[in-house]
Amino acid sequence: MPNLVITGGTKGIGRAVVELFLREGWNVCTCARSEEGLKRLKEELKHPKNLYTKVCNVGDRESAKAFVEFCQENLKSFDLLINNASILGERTSIEHYPEDIWEEVIRINLNGVFYITKYAIPYMKAGGVIINLSSGAGKRPAPYWGAYAVSKFGIEGFSLLLAEELKQKGIKVYALNPGATRTQMRAKAYPQEDPLTLKPPEKVAEFLIEIVKNKPGGVSIDYGS
Ligand SMILES: NC(=O)c1ccc[n+]([C@@H]2O[C@H](COP(=O)([O-])OP(=O)(O)OC[C@H]3O[C@@H](n4cnc5c(N)ncnc54)[C@H](OP(=O)(O)O)[C@@H]3O)[C@@H](O)[C@H]2O)c1
């Protein structure tokens, strides 16, 4: 059975990915900050024996390292790493952006991806895949998206250089913009929007499985707008 490590598997896109890959017979190791969220995930999925969970804040170096070690102990090596966890931060101008929130967003959305990836690379199988969740806000100017937008521009750059570095190991790297998706993060960003007009996270999970199967060319991939 192939092995998946995904951060932020308790809600939204991450949760849909966990469910789909378990159904497809993968071993799945995931994390979130909330212990309650992980407990609920396992209960609702009826405690599958191929699901491994650990509390982790990816933006905390030691916590990220402990999570990857936990995944390695349970899965031995990884076919697929999905850096999915991120936070929105504030929707305001750079001039008014609170410094502490800026630092937290960059720590989680950008440093966290670096930590998890750095610690996971030694256990990635040749022929494996790394997918980093990006955003349209990381590809073109999105005024008032502040640290979130800047972190996602960082993810695009990180993915491009990582793809070059890991070529020799036969590992493909992608930055995936999932487009507008019906999740709590999207609802927080657009409180006036009717969530039922958006695609459900299950569609993104299906798209991800196609990427893993077909390994398309290029690094930066868009699903929707
Ligand atoms: N939804 C969209 O329309 C959309 C559009 C473009 C890009 N994206 C990207 O797609 C990804 C998933 O988004 P989503 O909408 O599914 O988000 P979401 O509904 O807010 O879910 C985020 C998940 O990540 C976990 N998480 C957050 N911070 C964490 C941390 N520091 N350490 C570990 N886990 C953490 C959350 O659990 P805890 O809170 O318990 O930690 C939760 O399980 C993100 O990278 C987002 O930027 C989403």
The ligand as an SDF file (V2000), in Angstrom:
LIG
                    3D

 48 52  0  0  0  0  0  0  0  0999 V2000
  -10.4610   26.8310    0.2800 N   0  0  0  0  0  0  0  0  0  0  0  0
  -10.0520   27.5580   -0.7500 C   0  0  0  0  0  0  0  0  0  0  0  0
  -10.8610   28.1540   -1.5000 O   0  0  0  0  0  0  0  0  0  0  0  0
   -8.5720   27.6500   -1.0490 C   0  0  0  0  0  0  0  0  0  0  0  0
   -8.1810   28.4360   -2.1490 C   0  0  0  0  0  0  0  0  0  0  0  0
   -6.8320   28.5350   -2.4440 C   0  0  0  0  0  0  0  0  0  0  0  0
   -5.9000   27.8660   -1.6710 C   0  0  0  0  0  0  0  0  0  0  0  0
   -6.2920   27.1000   -0.6120 N   0  0  0  0  0  0  0  0  0  0  0  0
   -5.2640   26.3970    0.1670 C   0  0  0  0  0  0  0  0  0  0  0  0
   -5.6470   25.0310    0.3390 O   0  0  0  0  0  0  0  0  0  0  0  0
   -5.1550   24.5480    1.6090 C   0  0  0  0  0  0  0  0  0  0  0  0
   -6.3040   23.9690    2.4230 C   0  0  0  0  0  0  0  0  0  0  0  0
   -7.2400   25.0180    2.6600 O   0  0  0  0  0  0  0  0  0  0  0  0
   -8.6720   24.7820    3.3330 P   0  0  0  0  0  0  0  0  0  0  0  0
   -9.5520   25.8100    2.7710 O   0  0  0  0  0  0  0  0  0  0  0  0
   -9.0370   23.3420    3.2580 O   0  0  0  0  0  0  0  0  0  0  0  0
   -8.3230   25.1890    4.8630 O   0  0  0  0  0  0  0  0  0  0  0  0
   -9.1470   24.9180    6.2420 P   0  0  0  0  0  0  0  0  0  0  0  0
  -10.5250   24.4860    5.9470 O   0  0  0  0  0  0  0  0  0  0  0  0
   -8.9120   26.1220    7.0940 O   0  0  0  0  0  0  0  0  0  0  0  0
   -8.3470   23.6640    6.8780 O   0  0  0  0  0  0  0  0  0  0  0  0
   -7.0080   23.8390    7.2760 C   0  0  0  0  0  0  0  0  0  0  0  0
   -6.4790   22.5670    7.9310 C   0  0  0  0  0  0  0  0  0  0  0  0
   -5.1040   22.7980    8.3050 O   0  0  0  0  0  0  0  0  0  0  0  0
   -4.9350   22.6110    9.7280 C   0  0  0  0  0  0  0  0  0  0  0  0
   -3.9210   23.5630   10.1830 N   0  0  0  0  0  0  0  0  0  0  0  0
   -3.9710   24.9200   10.1550 C   0  0  0  0  0  0  0  0  0  0  0  0
   -2.8590   25.4370   10.6900 N   0  0  0  0  0  0  0  0  0  0  0  0
   -2.0690   24.3910   11.0450 C   0  0  0  0  0  0  0  0  0  0  0  0
   -0.7780   24.2820   11.6320 C   0  0  0  0  0  0  0  0  0  0  0  0
   -0.0880   25.3670   12.0220 N   0  0  0  0  0  0  0  0  0  0  0  0
   -0.2630   23.0500   11.8470 N   0  0  0  0  0  0  0  0  0  0  0  0
   -0.9460   21.9390   11.4820 C   0  0  0  0  0  0  0  0  0  0  0  0
   -2.1810   21.9770   10.9260 N   0  0  0  0  0  0  0  0  0  0  0  0
   -2.7290   23.1860   10.7050 C   0  0  0  0  0  0  0  0  0  0  0  0
   -6.3440   22.8310   10.3190 C   0  0  0  0  0  0  0  0  0  0  0  0
   -6.5260   22.1780   11.5670 O   0  0  0  0  0  0  0  0  0  0  0  0
   -6.2300   22.9780   12.9670 P   0  0  0  0  0  0  0  0  0  0  0  0
   -6.9410   24.2950   12.8700 O   0  0  0  0  0  0  0  0  0  0  0  0
   -6.7300   22.0770   14.0450 O   0  0  0  0  0  0  0  0  0  0  0  0
   -4.7340   23.1400   13.0280 O   0  0  0  0  0  0  0  0  0  0  0  0
   -7.1950   22.1820    9.2250 C   0  0  0  0  0  0  0  0  0  0  0  0
   -7.1860   20.7740    9.3650 O   0  0  0  0  0  0  0  0  0  0  0  0
   -4.4560   25.7420    2.2790 C   0  0  0  0  0  0  0  0  0  0  0  0
   -3.0750   25.6920    2.0430 O   0  0  0  0  0  0  0  0  0  0  0  0
   -5.0760   26.9480    1.5710 C   0  0  0  0  0  0  0  0  0  0  0  0
   -4.2220   28.0590    1.6050 O   0  0  0  0  0  0  0  0  0  0  0  0
   -7.6130   26.9940   -0.2890 C   0  0  0  0  0  0  0  0  0  0  0  0
  1  2  1  0
  2  3  2  0
  2  4  1  0
  4  5  1  0
  4 48  2  0
  5  6  2  0
  6  7  1  0
  7  8  2  0
  8  9  1  0
  8 48  1  0
  9 10  1  0
  9 46  1  0
 10 11  1  0
 11 12  1  0
 11 44  1  0
 12 13  1  0
 13 14  1  0
 14 15  2  0
 14 16  1  0
 14 17  1  0
 17 18  1  0
 18 19  2  0
 18 20  1  0
 18 21  1  0
 21 22  1  0
 22 23  1  0
 23 24  1  0
 23 42  1  0
 24 25  1  0
 25 26  1  0
 25 36  1  0
 26 27  1  0
 26 35  1  0
 27 28  2  0
 28 29  1  0
 29 30  1  0
 29 35  2  0
 30 31  1  0
 30 32  2  0
 32 33  1  0
 33 34  2  0
 34 35  1  0
 36 37  1  0
 36 42  1  0
 37 38  1  0
 38 39  2  0
 38 40  1  0
 38 41  1  0
 42 43  1  0
 44 45  1  0
 44 46  1  0
 46 47  1  0
M  CHG  2   8   1  16  -1
M  END
$$$$
